[in-house]
Amino acid sequence: MARDQGVRPLLARVNRQLGIAPVIGTSTGRTCLRQYYYASVHLGGRVYCCCPGWVKFSLGTLTPRTPLDVLWNSRIARTYRAAMHATELDRVCQSHNCPRILGHRLPRLTDGKIVFNDISRGTYPTDIVEDPALIDALEGDVRQVDYLPRSLEICTDPTCNLACVTCRRLTGGLTPRSGCAGIRKANRRICE
């Protein structure tokens, strides 16, 4: 825990030395592509469009009545996409936790066009950066997309990234037994 608390001050000091202003306020001029291509399913079937420690809301819970395609275009998912187009990351993101925001690794949205630099381009997989449907959706302020997530992670293993130092306090100490039950439950919901 002490190590986790030392990361933010260190990053702030490095950013100051480099002359990079902290990300504070409503509109950052930056945007994120994850809400247009990524989903993760966690214990209990909760679905997120980013790491749960980096966003404020889940998209919902997978059930037979709310399959992935419904959650992917839910009101909450559309709210995330609207915030990305408006470059208002603070509306939906935990800016103080997200390494992409803290590290200034996000592309800019200028005059409705995504502008990458070498750092922000490397933040995303190449096939995502070059996906015209995804880029058109973000640039065109499309909130409801006609495709499913391009990347789907099943995050129910207790040794996954949710057990790392930065998020350990959020997991409540998962055990291997609860992780296996979560995997079975998530697999059933995805396959239904």
C-alpha positions as CSV (number, residue, x, y, z in Angstrom):
1,M,0.0,0.0,0.0
2,A,2.8,2.4,0.8
3,R,4.4,1.8,-2.6
4,D,1.0,2.5,-4.3
5,Q,0.8,5.9,-2.5
6,G,4.2,6.8,-3.7
7,V,3.5,6.4,-7.4
8,R,1.2,9.4,-7.8
9,P,3.5,12.0,-6.2
10,L,6.4,10.6,-8.2
11,L,4.5,10.9,-11.5
12,A,3.4,14.4,-10.5
13,R,7.0,15.4,-9.9
14,V,8.2,13.9,-13.2
15,N,5.4,15.7,-15.0
16,R,6.4,19.0,-13.4
17,Q,10.0,18.5,-14.3
18,L,9.0,17.9,-17.9
19,G,6.7,20.9,-17.9
20,I,3.5,18.8,-18.4
21,A,0.4,20.3,-16.7
22,P,-1.7,18.0,-14.6
23,V,-5.0,16.8,-16.0
24,I,-7.6,18.7,-13.9
25,G,-10.9,20.1,-14.9
26,T,-13.8,19.1,-17.1
27,S,-12.5,19.3,-20.7
28,T,-9.0,18.0,-21.3
29,G,-8.8,18.2,-25.1
30,R,-7.9,14.6,-25.0
31,T,-10.0,11.5,-25.7
32,C,-9.8,7.8,-25.3
33,L,-10.7,5.0,-27.7
34,R,-11.3,2.2,-25.2
35,Q,-15.1,2.9,-25.0
36,Y,-15.3,2.2,-28.7
37,Y,-13.5,-1.1,-28.8
38,Y,-12.9,-2.7,-25.3
39,A,-15.0,-4.5,-22.8
40,S,-14.1,-6.6,-19.8
41,V,-16.2,-9.0,-17.8
42,H,-15.5,-9.3,-14.1
43,L,-16.7,-11.5,-11.2
44,G,-20.4,-11.6,-11.0
45,G,-20.8,-10.7,-14.6
46,R,-20.1,-6.9,-14.3
47,V,-19.0,-5.4,-17.6
48,Y,-16.7,-2.4,-17.9
49,C,-15.4,-0.5,-20.9
50,C,-12.1,0.1,-19.2
51,C,-10.3,-1.1,-16.0
52,P,-12.8,-0.8,-13.1
53,G,-10.3,1.2,-11.1
54,W,-10.1,3.8,-13.9
55,V,-13.8,4.4,-14.6
56,K,-16.7,5.6,-12.5
57,F,-19.4,3.2,-13.7
58,S,-19.9,-0.3,-15.0
59,L,-21.9,-0.9,-18.2
60,G,-24.1,-3.3,-16.2
61,T,-24.3,-7.0,-15.4
62,L,-24.5,-9.8,-17.9
63,T,-27.7,-11.7,-17.6
64,P,-30.0,-13.6,-20.1
65,R,-32.0,-10.4,-20.4
66,T,-29.0,-8.1,-20.7
67,P,-26.5,-9.8,-23.0
68,L,-23.3,-8.1,-24.1
69,D,-24.7,-6.4,-27.2
70,V,-27.3,-4.7,-25.0
71,L,-24.8,-3.5,-22.4
72,W,-22.4,-2.4,-25.2
73,N,-24.9,0.2,-26.4
74,S,-26.6,0.9,-23.0
75,R,-27.3,4.4,-21.8
76,I,-24.2,4.2,-19.7
77,A,-22.0,3.1,-22.7
78,R,-23.5,6.0,-24.7
79,T,-22.7,8.4,-21.9
80,Y,-19.1,7.2,-21.9
81,R,-18.8,7.8,-25.7
82,A,-20.4,11.2,-25.4
83,A,-17.9,12.2,-22.8
84,M,-15.0,11.0,-25.0
85,H,-16.3,13.0,-27.9
86,A,-16.7,16.1,-25.7
87,T,-13.2,15.4,-24.2
88,E,-14.8,15.5,-20.8
89,L,-12.9,12.6,-19.3
90,D,-13.6,13.6,-15.7
91,R,-17.4,12.9,-16.2
92,V,-16.7,9.2,-16.6
93,C,-13.1,8.5,-15.8
94,Q,-11.2,8.3,-12.5
95,S,-8.5,10.7,-13.8
96,H,-6.4,10.4,-10.7
97,N,-6.1,6.6,-11.3
98,C,-5.8,6.2,-15.0
99,P,-2.2,5.8,-16.2
100,R,-3.2,6.8,-19.7
101,I,-4.5,10.2,-18.4
102,L,-1.8,10.7,-15.8
103,G,0.9,9.8,-18.3
104,H,-0.6,12.1,-21.0
105,R,-0.8,9.1,-23.4
106,L,-4.2,9.9,-24.9
107,P,-4.7,11.4,-28.4
108,R,-6.3,14.9,-28.8
109,L,-9.6,15.5,-30.4
110,T,-9.2,18.8,-32.3
111,D,-12.0,20.2,-34.6
112,G,-13.7,16.8,-34.5
113,K,-10.6,14.9,-35.7
114,I,-8.4,12.6,-33.6
115,V,-4.8,13.7,-33.5
116,F,-2.2,11.1,-32.5
117,N,1.4,11.7,-31.6
118,D,4.0,8.9,-31.2
119,I,3.1,8.3,-27.6
120,S,-0.7,8.3,-27.9
121,R,-0.5,6.1,-31.1
122,G,1.4,3.5,-29.1
123,T,-1.2,3.5,-26.4
124,Y,-3.6,1.4,-28.5
125,P,-3.2,-1.7,-30.7
126,T,-2.4,-0.9,-34.3
127,D,-5.5,-2.5,-35.7
128,I,-7.6,-0.3,-33.4
129,V,-5.8,3.0,-34.4
130,E,-6.3,2.0,-38.1
131,D,-10.0,0.9,-37.8
132,P,-12.0,3.3,-39.9
133,A,-15.3,2.4,-38.3
134,L,-14.0,3.0,-34.8
135,I,-12.3,6.3,-35.7
136,D,-15.4,7.5,-37.7
137,A,-17.6,6.6,-34.7
138,L,-15.5,8.8,-32.3
139,E,-15.0,11.6,-34.7
140,G,-18.6,11.6,-35.7
141,D,-19.9,11.6,-32.1
142,V,-21.6,8.2,-32.7
143,R,-22.8,7.0,-29.4
144,Q,-24.5,3.8,-30.4
145,V,-22.2,1.6,-32.5
146,D,-23.3,-1.3,-34.8
147,Y,-20.5,-3.6,-33.8
148,L,-19.5,-5.6,-30.6
149,P,-16.3,-4.9,-28.7
150,R,-13.2,-5.7,-30.8
151,S,-11.4,-6.7,-27.6
152,L,-13.1,-8.7,-24.8
153,E,-11.3,-9.7,-21.6
154,I,-12.6,-12.1,-19.1
155,C,-11.2,-10.8,-15.8
156,T,-12.4,-13.3,-13.2
157,D,-9.0,-14.9,-12.2
158,P,-8.0,-13.7,-8.8
159,T,-4.4,-13.3,-10.0
160,C,-5.4,-10.9,-12.8
161,N,-4.6,-7.3,-12.9
162,L,-7.3,-6.5,-10.3
163,A,-5.0,-8.1,-7.7
164,C,-2.1,-5.8,-8.5
165,V,-0.8,-3.2,-6.1
166,T,-2.8,-0.3,-7.6
167,C,-6.2,-2.0,-7.3
168,R,-5.8,-4.5,-4.5
169,R,-7.8,-2.4,-2.1
170,L,-10.8,-2.7,-4.5
171,T,-10.9,-6.5,-4.7
172,G,-11.5,-7.3,-1.1
173,G,-9.0,-10.2,-1.2
174,L,-10.3,-12.7,-3.8
175,T,-9.6,-16.3,-3.2
176,P,-9.0,-19.0,-5.8
177,R,-12.3,-20.6,-5.0
178,S,-14.3,-17.4,-5.6
179,G,-12.3,-16.8,-8.8
180,C,-13.2,-20.2,-10.2
181,A,-16.9,-19.7,-9.4
182,G,-16.7,-16.3,-11.1
183,I,-15.1,-17.8,-14.2
184,R,-17.9,-20.4,-14.5
185,K,-20.6,-17.8,-14.0
186,A,-19.1,-15.3,-16.5
187,N,-18.7,-18.1,-19.1
188,R,-22.3,-19.2,-18.7
189,R,-23.5,-15.6,-19.2
190,I,-21.4,-14.9,-22.2
191,C,-22.4,-18.2,-23.9
192,E,-26.1,-17.7,-23.3
